[in-house]
């Protein structure tokens, strides 16, 4: 009877050890997931800042391109006027 009780106790202790081991593994994975989530949030914030900067640069470049286009059009008009004036007697 004592041997049977000791066997049940050993079985219960082994089950408890397995449960504790599983629990520790789950906690470790959860910690890893939380760390990964934190890193992803940091990356997202960094990428958002970079995107904002890129969009601002794009807007400046578009404005500069529009300005250059207007200046080229004015220059072409002036050249046409000069060429047209030279062609008239």
N, CA, C and O atoms as a GROMACS GRO file, in nm:
protein
  356
    1UNK      N    1   0.081  -0.118   0.000
    1UNK     CA    2   0.000   0.000   0.000
    1UNK      C    3   0.087   0.126   0.000
    1UNK      O    4   0.056   0.224  -0.069
    2UNK      N    5   0.194   0.123   0.077
    2UNK     CA    6   0.286   0.236   0.081
    2UNK      C    7   0.352   0.254  -0.054
    2UNK      O    8   0.367   0.366  -0.102
    3UNK      N    9   0.391   0.141  -0.116
    3UNK     CA   10   0.454   0.150  -0.249
    3UNK      C   11   0.358   0.210  -0.351
    3UNK      O   12   0.400   0.290  -0.435
    4UNK      N   13   0.234   0.173  -0.346
    4UNK     CA   14   0.135   0.227  -0.439
    4UNK      C   15   0.117   0.378  -0.417
    4UNK      O   16   0.104   0.455  -0.512
    5UNK      N   17   0.118   0.419  -0.290
    5UNK     CA   18   0.103   0.561  -0.259
    5UNK      C   19   0.226   0.638  -0.308
    5UNK      O   20   0.213   0.749  -0.361
    6UNK      N   21   0.346   0.579  -0.291
    6UNK     CA   22   0.468   0.645  -0.338
    6UNK      C   23   0.468   0.655  -0.491
    6UNK      O   24   0.510   0.757  -0.546
    7UNK      N   25   0.420   0.552  -0.558
    7UNK     CA   26   0.412   0.557  -0.704
    7UNK      C   27   0.317   0.666  -0.751
    7UNK      O   28   0.346   0.740  -0.845
    8UNK      N   29   0.202   0.677  -0.683
    8UNK     CA   30   0.107   0.782  -0.718
    8UNK      C   31   0.168   0.920  -0.693
    8UNK      O   32   0.148   1.013  -0.771
    9UNK      N   33   0.241   0.931  -0.583
    9UNK     CA   34   0.307   1.058  -0.552
    9UNK      C   35   0.410   1.092  -0.658
    9UNK      O   36   0.418   1.206  -0.704
   10UNK      N   37   0.491   0.993  -0.697
   10UNK     CA   38   0.592   1.016  -0.801
   10UNK      C   39   0.526   1.054  -0.933
   10UNK      O   40   0.575   1.142  -1.004
   11UNK      N   41   0.417   0.988  -0.966
   11UNK     CA   42   0.344   1.021  -1.089
   11UNK      C   43   0.289   1.163  -1.082
   11UNK      O   44   0.296   1.237  -1.180
   12UNK      N   45   0.236   1.199  -0.967
   12UNK     CA   46   0.181   1.334  -0.949
   12UNK      C   47   0.292   1.439  -0.958
   12UNK      O   48   0.273   1.544  -1.020
   13UNK      N   49   0.407   1.411  -0.896
   13UNK     CA   50   0.521   1.504  -0.899
   13UNK      C   51   0.572   1.518  -1.043
   13UNK      O   52   0.603   1.628  -1.088
   14UNK      N   53   0.581   1.405  -1.114
   14UNK     CA   54   0.627   1.409  -1.254
   14UNK      C   55   0.528   1.492  -1.338
   14UNK      O   56   0.570   1.572  -1.422
   15UNK      N   57   0.400   1.473  -1.315
   15UNK     CA   58   0.298   1.553  -1.387
   15UNK      C   59   0.310   1.699  -1.354
   15UNK      O   60   0.297   1.784  -1.443
   16UNK      N   61   0.334   1.731  -1.229
   16UNK     CA   62   0.352   1.870  -1.187
   16UNK      C   63   0.475   1.930  -1.252
   16UNK      O   64   0.473   2.045  -1.296
   17UNK      N   65   0.583   1.853  -1.259
   17UNK     CA   66   0.706   1.902  -1.324
   17UNK      C   67   0.682   1.929  -1.473
   17UNK      O   68   0.729   2.029  -1.527
   18UNK      N   69   0.608   1.838  -1.538
   18UNK     CA   70   0.577   1.860  -1.680
   18UNK      C   71   0.491   1.985  -1.699
   18UNK      O   72   0.514   2.064  -1.790
   19UNK      N   73   0.393   2.001  -1.613
   19UNK     CA   74   0.306   2.119  -1.621
   19UNK      C   75   0.386   2.248  -1.598
   19UNK      O   76   0.366   2.347  -1.668
   20UNK      N   77   0.475   2.244  -1.501
   20UNK     CA   78   0.557   2.362  -1.473
   20UNK      C   79   0.649   2.391  -1.591
   20UNK      O   80   0.669   2.508  -1.626
   21UNK      N   81   0.704   2.288  -1.652
   21UNK     CA   82   0.790   2.305  -1.767
   21UNK      C   83   0.714   2.365  -1.884
   21UNK      O   84   0.763   2.456  -1.951
   22UNK      N   85   0.593   2.314  -1.909
   22UNK     CA   86   0.509   2.370  -2.016
   22UNK      C   87   0.476   2.516  -1.988
   22UNK      O   88   0.478   2.600  -2.078
   23UNK      N   89   0.446   2.544  -1.864
   23UNK     CA   90   0.412   2.682  -1.825
   23UNK      C   91   0.532   2.775  -1.849
   23UNK      O   92   0.515   2.886  -1.900
   24UNK      N   93   0.650   2.731  -1.813
   24UNK     CA   94   0.770   2.812  -1.836
   24UNK      C   95   0.794   2.835  -1.985
   24UNK      O   96   0.832   2.944  -2.026
   25UNK      N   97   0.772   2.732  -2.065
   25UNK     CA   98   0.787   2.746  -2.210
   25UNK      C   99   0.688   2.847  -2.265
   25UNK      O  100   0.724   2.932  -2.347
   26UNK      N  101   0.564   2.839  -2.220
   26UNK     CA  102   0.462   2.934  -2.266
   26UNK      C  103   0.499   3.077  -2.227
   26UNK      O  104   0.484   3.170  -2.306
   27UNK      N  105   0.546   3.093  -2.105
   27UNK     CA  106   0.586   3.227  -2.059
   27UNK      C  107   0.703   3.280  -2.142
   27UNK      O  108   0.708   3.398  -2.175
   28UNK      N  109   0.796   3.191  -2.174
   28UNK     CA  110   0.911   3.231  -2.256
   28UNK      C  111   0.865   3.274  -2.395
   28UNK      O  112   0.909   3.377  -2.447
   29UNK      N  113   0.776   3.194  -2.455
   29UNK     CA  114   0.724   3.229  -2.588
   29UNK      C  115   0.647   3.360  -2.583
   29UNK      O  116   0.657   3.443  -2.674
   30UNK      N  117   0.570   3.377  -2.478
   30UNK     CA  118   0.493   3.502  -2.464
   30UNK      C  119   0.587   3.621  -2.453
   30UNK      O  120   0.564   3.727  -2.512
   31UNK      N  121   0.694   3.603  -2.376
   31UNK     CA  122   0.792   3.710  -2.364
   31UNK      C  123   0.858   3.739  -2.498
   31UNK      O  124   0.883   3.854  -2.532
   32UNK      N  125   0.888   3.633  -2.574
   32UNK     CA  126   0.947   3.651  -2.707
   32UNK      C  127   0.851   3.725  -2.799
   32UNK      O  128   0.893   3.813  -2.875
   33UNK      N  129   0.724   3.690  -2.792
   33UNK     CA  130   0.624   3.757  -2.876
   33UNK      C  131   0.609   3.904  -2.838
   33UNK      O  132   0.596   3.990  -2.924
   34UNK      N  133   0.612   3.932  -2.708
   34UNK     CA  134   0.602   4.071  -2.663
   34UNK      C  135   0.723   4.150  -2.711
   34UNK      O  136   0.710   4.266  -2.752
   35UNK      N  137   0.841   4.089  -2.705
   35UNK     CA  138   0.962   4.156  -2.753
   35UNK      C  139   0.952   4.181  -2.903
   35UNK      O  140   0.986   4.289  -2.951
   36UNK      N  141   0.907   4.080  -2.977
   36UNK     CA  142   0.892   4.094  -3.122
   36UNK      C  143   0.790   4.202  -3.156
   36UNK      O  144   0.811   4.282  -3.247
   37UNK      N  145   0.679   4.205  -3.083
   37UNK     CA  146   0.578   4.308  -3.106
   37UNK      C  147   0.635   4.447  -3.079
   37UNK      O  148   0.609   4.541  -3.155
   38UNK      N  149   0.710   4.461  -2.974
   38UNK     CA  150   0.771   4.589  -2.941
   38UNK      C  151   0.867   4.633  -3.052
   38UNK      O  152   0.868   4.750  -3.090
   39UNK      N  153   0.946   4.539  -3.103
   39UNK     CA  154   1.037   4.572  -3.213
   39UNK      C  155   0.960   4.612  -3.338
   39UNK      O  156   1.000   4.705  -3.409
   40UNK      N  157   0.852   4.543  -3.365
   40UNK     CA  158   0.771   4.576  -3.483
   40UNK      C  159   0.708   4.715  -3.468
   40UNK      O  160   0.700   4.790  -3.565
   41UNK      N  161   0.664   4.749  -3.347
   41UNK     CA  162   0.607   4.881  -3.324
   41UNK      C  163   0.713   4.989  -3.342
   41UNK      O  164   0.686   5.095  -3.399
   42UNK      N  165   0.834   4.962  -3.293
   42UNK     CA  166   0.944   5.058  -3.313
   42UNK      C  167   0.974   5.075  -3.462
   42UNK      O  168   0.994   5.188  -3.508
   43UNK      N  169   0.978   4.964  -3.536
   43UNK     CA  170   1.002   4.971  -3.680
   43UNK      C  171   0.893   5.049  -3.750
   43UNK      O  172   0.920   5.130  -3.839
   44UNK      N  173   0.769   5.026  -3.710
   44UNK     CA  174   0.656   5.097  -3.770
   44UNK      C  175   0.668   5.246  -3.747
   44UNK      O  176   0.646   5.325  -3.839
   45UNK      N  177   0.703   5.285  -3.626
   45UNK     CA  178   0.718   5.428  -3.596
   45UNK      C  179   0.831   5.489  -3.678
   45UNK      O  180   0.818   5.599  -3.731
   46UNK      N  181   0.943   5.417  -3.688
   46UNK     CA  182   1.058   5.466  -3.766
   46UNK      C  183   1.019   5.479  -3.913
   46UNK      O  184   1.051   5.579  -3.977
   47UNK      N  185   0.950   5.379  -3.966
   47UNK     CA  186   0.909   5.384  -4.106
   47UNK      C  187   0.809   5.496  -4.132
   47UNK      O  188   0.811   5.558  -4.238
   48UNK      N  189   0.722   5.523  -4.036
   48UNK     CA  190   0.626   5.633  -4.051
   48UNK      C  191   0.699   5.767  -4.059
   48UNK      O  192   0.662   5.853  -4.139
   49UNK      N  193   0.801   5.784  -3.977
   49UNK     CA  194   0.880   5.908  -3.980
   49UNK      C  195   0.953   5.919  -4.114
   49UNK      O  196   0.956   6.027  -4.174
   50UNK      N  197   1.011   5.809  -4.160
   50UNK     CA  198   1.082   5.810  -4.288
   50UNK      C  199   0.985   5.840  -4.403
   50UNK      O  200   1.018   5.914  -4.495
   51UNK      N  201   0.865   5.782  -4.397
   51UNK     CA  202   0.765   5.807  -4.501
   51UNK      C  203   0.724   5.954  -4.502
   51UNK      O  204   0.713   6.014  -4.608
   52UNK      N  205   0.702   6.010  -4.385
   52UNK     CA  206   0.667   6.152  -4.377
   52UNK      C  207   0.777   6.238  -4.440
   52UNK      O  208   0.747   6.332  -4.514
   53UNK      N  209   0.903   6.206  -4.412
   53UNK     CA  210   1.014   6.280  -4.470
   53UNK      C  211   1.021   6.264  -4.621
   53UNK      O  212   1.045   6.361  -4.693
   54UNK      N  213   0.998   6.142  -4.668
   54UNK     CA  214   1.000   6.118  -4.812
   54UNK      C  215   0.888   6.192  -4.882
   54UNK      O  216   0.907   6.247  -4.991
   55UNK      N  217   0.770   6.195  -4.821
   55UNK     CA  218   0.657   6.267  -4.880
   55UNK      C  219   0.685   6.418  -4.884
   55UNK      O  220   0.649   6.485  -4.980
   56UNK      N  221   0.747   6.469  -4.780
   56UNK     CA  222   0.780   6.612  -4.778
   56UNK      C  223   0.882   6.644  -4.888
   56UNK      O  224   0.870   6.745  -4.957
   57UNK      N  225   0.984   6.557  -4.904
   57UNK     CA  226   1.082   6.577  -5.012
   57UNK      C  227   1.015   6.570  -5.149
   57UNK      O  228   1.046   6.649  -5.238
   58UNK      N  229   0.923   6.475  -5.166
   58UNK     CA  230   0.851   6.462  -5.292
   58UNK      C  231   0.773   6.589  -5.323
   58UNK      O  232   0.773   6.636  -5.437
   59UNK      N  233   0.706   6.644  -5.223
   59UNK     CA  234   0.630   6.767  -5.244
   59UNK      C  235   0.723   6.882  -5.285
   59UNK      O  236   0.689   6.961  -5.373
   60UNK      N  237   0.841   6.890  -5.221
   60UNK     CA  238   0.937   6.995  -5.258
   60UNK      C  239   0.987   6.974  -5.400
   60UNK      O  240   0.999   7.070  -5.476
   61UNK      N  241   1.015   6.850  -5.436
   61UNK     CA  242   1.063   6.821  -5.572
   61UNK      C  243   0.956   6.853  -5.677
   61UNK      O  244   0.986   6.907  -5.783
   62UNK      N  245   0.830   6.818  -5.646
   62UNK     CA  246   0.722   6.848  -5.739
   62UNK      C  247   0.707   6.999  -5.757
   62UNK      O  248   0.686   7.047  -5.868
   63UNK      N  249   0.718   7.074  -5.648
   63UNK     CA  250   0.707   7.220  -5.656
   63UNK      C  251   0.823   7.276  -5.738
   63UNK      O  252   0.803   7.366  -5.820
   64UNK      N  253   0.945   7.223  -5.717
   64UNK     CA  254   1.060   7.269  -5.794
   64UNK      C  255   1.044   7.233  -5.942
   64UNK      O  256   1.078   7.314  -6.028
   65UNK      N  257   0.993   7.115  -5.971
   65UNK     CA  258   0.972   7.074  -6.110
   65UNK      C  259   0.869   7.164  -6.177
   65UNK      O  260   0.887   7.203  -6.292
   66UNK      N  261   0.762   7.198  -6.106
   66UNK     CA  262   0.662   7.290  -6.161
   66UNK      C  263   0.723   7.427  -6.189
   66UNK      O  264   0.696   7.487  -6.293
   67UNK      N  265   0.806   7.475  -6.098
   67UNK     CA  266   0.872   7.604  -6.116
   67UNK      C  267   0.965   7.600  -6.238
   67UNK      O  268   0.965   7.693  -6.320
   68UNK      N  269   1.042   7.494  -6.249
   68UNK     CA  270   1.133   7.481  -6.364
   68UNK      C  271   1.053   7.473  -6.493
   68UNK      O  272   1.092   7.534  -6.593
   69UNK      N  273   0.944   7.401  -6.493
   69UNK     CA  274   0.860   7.389  -6.612
   69UNK      C  275   0.807   7.526  -6.655
   69UNK      O  276   0.808   7.559  -6.773
   70UNK      N  277   0.761   7.605  -6.558
   70UNK     CA  278   0.712   7.740  -6.590
   70UNK      C  279   0.823   7.827  -6.647
   70UNK      O  280   0.801   7.901  -6.743
   71UNK      N  281   0.941   7.818  -6.589
   71UNK     CA  282   1.053   7.898  -6.639
   71UNK      C  283   1.094   7.857  -6.780
   71UNK      O  284   1.124   7.942  -6.864
   72UNK      N  285   1.094   7.726  -6.806
   72UNK     CA  286   1.129   7.678  -6.940
   72UNK      C  287   1.025   7.727  -7.041
   72UNK      O  288   1.060   7.769  -7.151
   73UNK      N  289   0.899   7.720  -7.004
   73UNK     CA  290   0.793   7.768  -7.093
   73UNK      C  291   0.812   7.917  -7.123
   73UNK      O  292   0.799   7.960  -7.238
   74UNK      N  293   0.843   7.997  -7.020
   74UNK     CA  294   0.866   8.141  -7.042
   74UNK      C  295   0.986   8.163  -7.131
   74UNK      O  296   0.983   8.247  -7.220
   75UNK      N  297   1.094   8.087  -7.108
   75UNK     CA  298   1.214   8.101  -7.191
   75UNK      C  299   1.185   8.063  -7.336
   75UNK      O  300   1.230   8.130  -7.428
   76UNK      N  301   1.109   7.955  -7.354
   76UNK     CA  302   1.075   7.914  -7.490
   76UNK      C  303   0.990   8.021  -7.559
   76UNK      O  304   1.008   8.047  -7.678
   77UNK      N  305   0.899   8.082  -7.484
   77UNK     CA  306   0.819   8.191  -7.540
   77UNK      C  307   0.906   8.309  -7.580
   77UNK      O  308   0.885   8.369  -7.685
   78UNK      N  309   1.002   8.341  -7.496
   78UNK     CA  310   1.092   8.452  -7.527
   78UNK      C  311   1.175   8.420  -7.650
   78UNK      O  312   1.195   8.507  -7.735
   79UNK      N  313   1.223   8.296  -7.662
   79UNK     CA  314   1.301   8.256  -7.780
   79UNK      C  315   1.213   8.264  -7.905
   79UNK      O  316   1.258   8.311  -8.009
   80UNK      N  317   1.090   8.218  -7.896
   80UNK     CA  318   0.999   8.225  -8.010
   80UNK      C  319   0.976   8.371  -8.052
   80UNK      O  320   0.972   8.403  -8.171
   81UNK      N  321   0.962   8.457  -7.952
   81UNK     CA  322   0.941   8.599  -7.982
   81UNK      C  323   1.062   8.658  -8.053
   81UNK      O  324   1.048   8.731  -8.151
   82UNK      N  325   1.182   8.626  -8.004
   82UNK     CA  326   1.305   8.678  -8.065
   82UNK      C  327   1.321   8.621  -8.205
   82UNK      O  328   1.352   8.696  -8.298
   83UNK      N  329   1.302   8.492  -8.221
   83UNK     CA  330   1.316   8.428  -8.352
   83UNK      C  331   1.211   8.484  -8.448
   83UNK      O  332   1.240   8.508  -8.564
   84UNK      N  333   1.091   8.504  -8.401
   84UNK     CA  334   0.985   8.561  -8.484
   84UNK      C  335   1.015   8.704  -8.524
   84UNK      O  336   0.984   8.744  -8.636
   85UNK      N  337   1.073   8.780  -8.434
   85UNK     CA  338   1.106   8.920  -8.463
   85UNK      C  339   1.219   8.930  -8.564
   85UNK      O  340   1.219   9.020  -8.648
   86UNK      N  341   1.314   8.838  -8.559
   86UNK     CA  342   1.426   8.840  -8.653
   86UNK      C  343   1.380   8.798  -8.792
   86UNK      O  344   1.438   8.842  -8.891
   87UNK      N  345   1.279   8.718  -8.800
   87UNK     CA  346   1.231   8.670  -8.929
   87UNK      C  347   1.145   8.772  -9.000
   87UNK      O  348   1.115   8.754  -9.118
   88UNK      N  349   1.105   8.878  -8.934
   88UNK     CA  350   1.021   8.981  -8.997
   88UNK      C  351   1.110   9.094  -9.050
   88UNK      O  352   1.206   9.134  -8.984
   89UNK      N  353   1.079   9.146  -9.168
   89UNK     CA  354   1.161   9.257  -9.223
   89UNK      C  355   1.134   9.390  -9.160
   89UNK      O  356   1.195   9.490  -9.197
   0.00000   0.00000   0.00000
